[in-house]
Amino acid sequence: MGRTLAVEVIAMTGAHKEDTARISYDVIVIGGGAGGLNAALVLARARRTVAVVDAGEPRNAPSAHMHSFLSRDGVSPLTVLETGRAEIARYGAIRIEGRVDQVQPRDEGGYVVLLDGGASLDARHVVLATGLRDDLPEIPGVRAMWGEDVHFCPYCHGYEVRDEKIVVLGVHPASAGQALLLRQWSHDVVYATHDRPLTDEERERMDARGVEVVDGRVSSLLSKDGRLHGVEFVDGRTVACAGVFLFPKMTPNDSAFDGLGCARDEQGWLVTDGAGRTSRAGLWAVGNVVDPRAQAVTAAGMGAAAAFALNHDLVDEEIERDLAAHRAAAGRASDAGEPVSAL
C-alpha cells in the first residue's frame, strides 16, 4: 500500500526538481482536468501515492460556464478544477505544476515520467488525461470569441442560444450533421457552406429540417464590445445571429506515450478497454485524449472507472509479490528444519 504524503503543490523549478525526482509513486496522472483529478481522487482515497502533473491549460478554460454536469451545471470550469485540486490534496495527492515530455519504461518495471526542464518521476502505473486540442479555422473573430459566443458542443451550450438565430460554419465533414442537430435547440438555424458545400442529399435534409442554407465563404465574424452579432461573407453579405457553432479539427494530446507501442485506431487515437487500459500494461488513458465526444462529466466518470480497475491491478501485483516472498520464506524455514506454516 502507498504511504501518506504531505499535501503540497510543487512547481517544477529550482530546488523542487531533485526532491520530487527521488519519490516513487504508485500512480502518476498526467493532466489535471476532470478525468485526471477524479482518477487521482479515487486512487488517493484508496491510499495510493499519487502525483498529478498539470500544465494548467484545460480545454474548456475559454468557457465561462460548464453545463450538463450534475450538481455543477452553470459553474465556471476553473471553479470545478480548483475544487478538485483541493479535494485530492485532502487525501494526500500531490499536484505538480509542469508539463510532461515523455514516458519511458524502466528496466526494473514501471515507468519514468520525464518533465519539461529535466526532472523525472518514477511510477508503477501512468494515467494519461491530457485531453485534446481544438484546431480552429483561421476566420477572423473565431478564436477571440471561442467559448463565449462561438461553440462546438450543442449539449454544452445550445440551451443558452435556444430560439435564437444560430449560424453553423461549414468547416468539417461533420458540420452538416451539426446544423441538423442544432435545429433541436432553435427554429432559426443557418448553415454557411464556407468550404463544405452540400451534396444534393444533404441539402434535401436541410430543407426537410427547416435549416436555411447560405452558400459562400465566410470572411469574418462580426462583434461589438466583444460579443458576436453576425457573420460576414466574402461577397459582403451579412447574417445577424446570436451564436455560431463549428466543428473543430481535434487532435489528442498524447505525445507523452509516443514510442511505447500502445495500439491506436485507424484515425490514430489511442485504443483502450472499457476501464481505460491501453494495450501496454501499466499505461492508462481517459477523457478527451481517447474520446473526443467526452464532456467533463464523462471524463470524470472515465477517470473514476480507470482508478477502480488500476487499484485492483496494483492489488493483484502486490498479492503476487507477497505470495512469492511468503513462499520463499517458507522454503528457507523448511530447509532449516523449522516449522512451516500453512499457506
C-alpha distance (Angstrom), angle and dihedral (degrees) to the residues before:
residue distance angle dihedral
M1 . . .
G2 3.79 . .
R3 3.77 122.3 .
T4 3.78 122.6 -120.1
L5 3.80 114.7 -97.2
A6 3.76 128.6 -155.1
V7 3.80 113.9 -100.5
E8 3.78 107.0 -104.9
V9 3.78 144.0 144.1
I10 3.79 110.3 -140.0
A11 3.78 124.5 -159.0
M12 3.79 108.2 -153.5
T13 3.78 95.7 -126.4
G14 3.78 135.0 99.3
A15 3.79 121.4 -10.9
H16 3.82 94.6 -4.7
K17 3.81 91.6 73.5
E18 3.81 97.3 72.6
D19 3.80 93.7 38.4
T20 3.80 92.5 54.0
A21 3.80 94.9 42.3
R22 3.82 90.7 62.8
I23 3.80 92.8 60.5
S24 3.79 119.8 91.6
Y25 3.79 113.5 -155.9
D26 3.76 131.8 -157.8
V27 3.80 88.6 -136.5
I28 3.77 135.7 9.5
V29 3.79 115.2 -161.5
I30 3.79 114.5 -157.3
G31 3.79 109.0 -152.9
G32 3.79 131.0 35.2
G33 3.79 103.3 -139.3
A34 3.79 127.6 111.1
G35 3.81 94.1 -70.9
G36 3.79 96.1 47.0
L37 3.79 95.6 43.0
N38 3.80 93.9 47.9
A39 3.80 90.5 50.1
A40 3.80 89.5 49.9
L41 3.81 91.6 47.9
V42 3.80 94.2 53.8
L43 3.80 92.8 44.2
A44 3.80 94.2 46.8
R45 3.80 89.6 50.7
A46 3.80 86.6 52.2
R47 3.83 85.5 59.6
R48 3.78 94.7 -109.6
T49 3.78 122.1 146.8
V50 3.77 104.1 -112.7
A51 3.78 135.3 179.9
V52 3.79 124.1 -172.1
V53 3.79 115.0 -156.0
D54 3.79 105.3 -155.2
A55 3.80 126.5 -176.4
G56 3.81 88.9 -170.1
E57 3.82 95.7 -127.9
P58 3.82 106.9 119.1
R59 3.80 116.6 -174.4
N60 3.81 92.8 -128.1
A61 3.82 95.6 49.5
P62 3.85 93.1 110.6
S63 3.82 90.8 59.8
A64 3.78 118.3 90.3
H65 3.81 92.8 -152.9
M66 3.77 138.7 21.0
H67 3.79 123.0 -143.6
S68 3.81 143.5 -166.6
F69 3.83 91.1 39.8
L70 3.80 108.9 121.5
S71 3.83 111.6 -118.9
R72 3.82 90.1 4.9
D73 3.80 101.1 64.1
G74 3.80 110.6 138.9
V75 3.80 94.2 11.0
S76 3.80 121.1 130.6
P77 3.83 111.4 -99.7
L78 3.80 89.5 -131.0
T79 3.81 90.8 54.9
V80 3.80 89.4 53.8
L81 3.80 90.8 51.4
E82 3.79 93.1 47.3
T83 3.79 89.6 51.4
G84 3.80 91.0 48.5
R85 3.80 92.5 49.9
A86 3.80 90.6 53.1
E87 3.79 91.3 48.0
I88 3.81 95.9 52.7
A89 3.80 90.3 45.9
R90 3.80 89.5 55.3
Y91 3.81 88.4 65.3
G92 3.79 96.5 44.3
A93 3.80 102.5 -95.9
I94 3.79 115.9 147.0
R95 3.80 122.5 -133.1
I96 3.78 113.9 -154.3
E97 3.77 118.1 -163.4
G98 3.77 103.9 -139.7
R99 3.76 148.5 86.2
V100 3.80 128.1 -97.2
D101 3.80 117.9 -130.3
Q102 3.78 99.6 -176.2
V103 3.79 146.2 -17.2
Q104 3.80 117.4 -135.2
P105 3.82 132.1 -175.6
R106 3.81 118.7 -111.6
D107 3.79 120.4 -132.8
E108 3.78 90.5 -130.0
G109 3.80 92.9 49.7
G110 3.76 133.8 -85.4
Y111 3.77 125.0 53.6
V112 3.78 142.8 -76.6
V113 3.79 116.2 -137.3
L114 3.80 112.7 -150.1
L115 3.79 115.8 -152.9
D116 3.76 130.1 -155.7
G117 3.78 106.0 -91.8
G118 3.79 97.3 36.9
A119 3.80 105.7 -77.9
S120 3.79 119.3 131.5
L121 3.79 134.8 -160.9
D122 3.80 130.2 -161.9
A123 3.79 122.0 -137.2
R124 3.77 139.0 170.9
H125 3.82 90.9 -145.4
V126 3.81 133.9 14.0
V127 3.81 127.8 -151.5
L128 3.80 116.7 -158.9
A129 3.82 111.6 -151.4
T130 3.79 101.6 153.4
G131 3.79 98.3 129.1
L132 3.78 123.6 -151.5
R133 3.76 139.5 -75.3
D134 3.79 124.3 -117.0
D135 3.80 110.9 -134.9
L136 3.79 103.0 -153.6
P137 3.80 126.8 -155.5
E138 3.80 115.0 -101.5
I139 3.79 94.8 -112.8
P140 3.82 113.6 136.9
G141 3.79 110.5 -107.6
V142 3.80 97.5 22.2
R143 3.78 97.5 96.6
A144 3.81 94.2 39.7
M145 3.81 92.6 55.7
W146 3.81 98.7 33.1
G147 3.79 108.7 133.5
E148 3.80 93.0 13.6
D149 3.80 109.5 62.6
V150 3.82 98.0 -15.1
H151 3.80 114.9 70.6
F152 3.78 146.1 165.4
C153 3.80 107.9 -158.7
P154 3.83 118.9 64.3
Y155 3.80 90.7 -166.8
C156 3.80 90.0 56.7
H157 3.80 100.1 42.2
G158 3.81 110.7 4.7
Y159 3.79 93.8 96.3
E160 3.80 91.8 58.0
V161 3.83 90.6 63.1
R162 3.79 96.8 36.2
D163 3.81 113.5 153.2
E164 3.81 90.0 5.3
K165 3.78 126.5 113.2
I166 3.82 110.4 -85.1
V167 3.80 126.5 -170.3
V168 3.80 119.7 -157.7
L169 3.79 115.4 -158.4
G170 3.79 116.8 -138.4
V171 3.80 99.3 -132.4
H172 3.83 103.6 123.0
P173 3.82 138.5 42.8
A174 3.81 87.7 -109.0
S175 3.82 95.5 50.4
A176 3.81 95.3 97.3
G177 3.80 90.7 53.5
Q178 3.79 89.4 48.4
A179 3.81 90.6 56.4
L180 3.80 91.8 49.4
L181 3.80 90.1 49.9
L182 3.80 94.3 49.3
R183 3.79 89.8 58.2
Q184 3.82 82.8 79.7
W185 3.81 89.4 70.3
S186 3.78 101.5 38.3
H187 3.78 139.2 22.7
D188 3.83 88.8 -146.3
V189 3.81 109.1 67.0
V190 3.79 124.0 150.0
Y191 3.79 124.8 -164.2
A192 3.81 112.4 -151.8
T193 3.80 105.8 -159.8
H194 3.84 95.2 -153.3
D195 3.84 101.3 157.6
R196 3.83 96.3 -17.2
P197 3.82 107.1 73.6
L198 3.78 116.1 -172.5
T199 3.76 128.9 -108.4
D200 3.79 117.0 -128.2
E201 3.80 89.9 -102.6
E202 3.81 92.8 50.5
R203 3.79 91.1 48.1
E204 3.80 89.9 51.9
R205 3.80 89.4 52.3
M206 3.80 90.4 51.3
D207 3.79 90.5 51.0
A208 3.79 92.0 48.2
R209 3.80 91.9 48.2
G210 3.80 93.6 46.5
V211 3.81 96.0 -114.9
E212 3.79 114.4 148.6
V213 3.82 115.7 -133.2
V214 3.79 121.6 -147.6
D215 3.79 112.5 -171.6
G216 3.78 120.3 -148.3
R217 3.77 142.5 64.2
V218 3.79 122.1 -65.9
S219 3.81 115.7 -125.5
S220 3.81 100.2 -172.9
L221 3.76 148.2 -27.9
L222 3.78 114.6 -105.6
S223 3.77 121.5 -135.0
K224 3.77 140.5 174.0
D225 3.80 122.6 -159.8
G226 3.79 87.9 -7.1
R227 3.81 95.4 -55.5
L228 3.78 126.6 112.5
H229 3.78 118.3 -112.1
G230 3.79 105.0 159.8
V231 3.78 154.5 -12.7
E232 3.79 121.7 -111.2
F233 3.81 124.3 -153.8
V234 3.79 126.7 -149.2
D235 3.80 91.1 -108.8
G236 3.81 90.8 58.2
R237 3.81 99.1 -101.7
T238 3.78 116.6 135.6
V239 3.78 132.2 -159.3
A240 3.78 116.8 -158.9
C241 3.79 114.0 -139.0
A242 3.79 144.7 159.1
G243 3.79 97.4 -139.5
V244 3.78 142.1 18.1
F245 3.79 124.6 -152.9
L246 3.77 126.8 -167.6
F247 3.78 137.5 170.4
P248 3.82 108.2 -125.2
K249 3.76 126.2 -154.3
M250 3.81 104.8 -102.0
T251 3.79 123.7 -147.9
P252 3.83 121.8 -176.4
N253 3.80 117.4 -124.7
D254 3.80 92.6 -133.6
S255 3.81 103.9 125.5
A256 3.83 90.1 117.0
F257 3.82 87.4 74.5
D258 3.81 95.2 48.0
G259 3.79 113.1 129.8
L260 3.79 95.0 19.2
G261 3.80 95.3 103.1
C262 3.81 97.5 -119.8
A263 3.80 112.1 165.1
R264 3.80 117.4 -106.2
D265 3.78 132.8 -166.3
E266 3.81 126.5 -119.7
Q267 3.80 91.0 -83.4
G268 3.80 92.0 51.7
W269 3.81 98.1 -106.2
L270 3.80 120.3 138.8
V271 3.80 113.7 -97.0
T272 3.81 117.3 -133.7
D273 3.77 136.1 173.2
G274 3.79 122.9 -119.4
A275 3.80 91.6 -78.0
G276 3.80 98.3 47.6
R277 3.80 99.7 -97.6
T278 3.78 114.9 148.1
S279 3.80 120.2 -148.8
R280 3.81 89.8 -92.0
A281 3.79 117.9 76.2
G282 3.78 114.0 -112.0
L283 3.81 95.7 19.7
W284 3.80 119.8 104.3
A285 3.80 134.5 176.4
V286 3.81 130.7 -165.1
G287 3.79 140.6 171.3
N288 3.78 127.7 15.1
V289 3.80 92.7 -15.4
V290 3.81 86.3 76.5
D291 3.83 103.3 16.5
P292 3.83 117.9 40.6
R293 3.82 90.2 -170.8
A294 3.80 94.8 60.3
Q295 3.80 116.3 116.0
A296 3.79 120.4 -154.8
V297 3.80 91.4 -91.7
T298 3.82 90.2 51.0
A299 3.79 92.2 48.6
A300 3.80 90.6 50.1
G301 3.80 89.9 53.2
M302 3.79 91.2 48.2
G303 3.79 89.5 51.7
A304 3.79 91.7 51.9
A305 3.83 92.9 47.2
A306 3.80 91.4 50.1
A307 3.79 91.6 48.4
F308 3.81 92.5 52.7
A309 3.81 92.1 50.7
L310 3.79 93.7 41.3
N311 3.78 93.0 53.4
H312 3.80 90.5 51.0
D313 3.81 89.2 51.4
L314 3.80 89.7 51.8
V315 3.79 90.7 49.1
D316 3.82 89.9 51.2
E317 3.82 90.0 50.8
E318 3.79 90.9 49.6
I319 3.80 93.2 48.2
E320 3.81 90.3 53.5
R321 3.80 90.9 47.8
D322 3.80 93.1 47.3
L323 3.79 92.1 44.7
A324 3.81 91.5 52.2
A325 3.80 91.0 49.2
H326 3.79 91.3 46.8
R327 3.81 92.5 51.1
A328 3.79 91.5 46.3
A329 3.79 90.7 52.1
A330 3.79 90.8 47.0
G331 3.81 90.2 50.7
R332 3.78 92.1 51.5
A333 3.79 91.3 48.5
S334 3.83 90.3 50.1
D335 3.80 92.0 50.8
A336 3.78 89.6 51.1
G337 3.79 91.7 50.8
E338 3.77 94.0 -113.4
P339 3.83 122.7 141.4
V340 3.79 111.6 -86.4
S341 3.77 118.3 -143.7
A342 3.79 118.6 -136.3
L343 3.80 115.9 -98.7
